[in-house]
Each structure stands twice: as structure tokens, then as C-alpha cells.
């Protein structure tokens, strides 16, 4: 489809998926958030030893603040994205409770005076996602532009819900796929042929899924 038709289609898909997310109960959101927290802890233990970017949740997105608190207690440094200007890459500033916040676009808080951080890994919310790991965001292109601008791309972990999976987001040349996708079902890794489902690990667990899931952490330390 041409660019105008694609823009209309993506807008309609975005609105449909956000509406479905807003219809979720708090009980369902909490249950899925706890499952996703556990899957991320079990699959990516290295996040507790890195500079981690995450996003303040809006419109019933996965709430990464609980996991960020846990990871900070283990040594992680956490940061939030800051919009500098339209069509410009984001910057990331350190955030933890006590750091001053201001309110920006979409009423999303952001740090105003803390040090800038170059993330080694990023947890990115997704309105929609497809079997090749491409992410449907809010249409501003900020994260794709930011990832393309960094000298060393952080490990990207897209976080969403299973119902938000679509056949394809119709990716364009500038769209950057996630390295991993995590939902309430479990963890996916992007392979050359598309997303491979790794399973549903538990924090500190072991068993049949230990080897493939630990591979995610090994990738991180190889500088993927």
C-alpha cells in the first residue's frame, strides 16, 4: 500500500489495539504485569547489571516500574526517555524515585535534571507487534529514530500482550525490529526466519527452558 494508505491503516490499528487495552480490568493488568515481570527476570538476569531504559506506562501499557524497582535493588541504573524536539532522537535520563519529573507529550512524565544515560538495554511498550518482531508505536517514529542514531544499539525487548499480535505492521525501511518480545504468554527471540517462542521461564528457575532462555542473557554480554 502507498504511504498515505499505510498511515491510515496504522492509525486505525493503533486505535483498535489501544481501545482493547483500555477495556482491560485492573485485575487482569496486574496479573499479566506480574507474569511479564517474572518472564523478564527469568530470561534476562543481566538486566540487573546494566543501564536499562524503560517507559512510563500510559493507556494500560505494561507497567515496568515494578520491575525497574527490583532491578535497581540488584544494581541496575534505570532511565526514562525524553523528547528533545519533533523528528529528533530521544535522550535518556536517569530516573529513580526522588528524581524530579515534568509532564510532556501524552501526559508522560520525564526527568528534567538528572544525568543523561546511554542505555545498554531497553524495555519498549508496543501497541501492536508482528511475527517478525516489528513494533507498532504511536506514530511519531521516536524510538526507531533513536535506535538508528546510537553508536551501539541497545538490546531491545518489546513488551505487549498476546491479543496485540497482528499479521504484519507492514514495516518500512526505517522500522527497526525488536530483539526480543515478551507477553503474558512468555518470551520470543528474533531469529532470521522470525520470532521463535522460547517459553515461559520463572525468575531463578531451571529446567527444559533454561538453555534457550539463558541464551538471551549470553547475547547481551556478547554485545548484540
Number of C-alpha atoms within 10 A of each C-alpha: 8 6 9 9 10 15 13 11 15 19 16 12 18 20 14 14 20 19 13 13 20 14 11 11 11 11 9 9 19 13 12 19 22 16 20 28 23 19 23 24 21 22 28 19 17 18 24 19 14 18 20 26 25 23 21 16 14 13 12 16 20 27 22 20 16 11 18 24 15 14 21 18 11 12 13 18 22 26 27 23 25 20 15 10 9 10 12 14 21 20 16 23 22 23 25 16 7 6 13 13 15 11 11 11 9 8 9 15 18 24 21 16 13 15 11 17 19 18 24 19 20 22 23 21 26 24 23 29 27 20 18 22 26 25 28 26 19 15 11 10 16 19 19 17 17 16 18 15 13 12 8 13 17 21 21 20 25 25 27 25 24 14 13 20 20 14 10 15 21 13 15 10 5 10 18 17 19 23 20 21 32 27 24 22 15 21 26 25 22 18 12 8 8 14 20 17 17 20 18 21 24 20 14 11 11 13 8 9 15 17 11 15 23 18 15 22 16 15 12 17 10 7 11 14
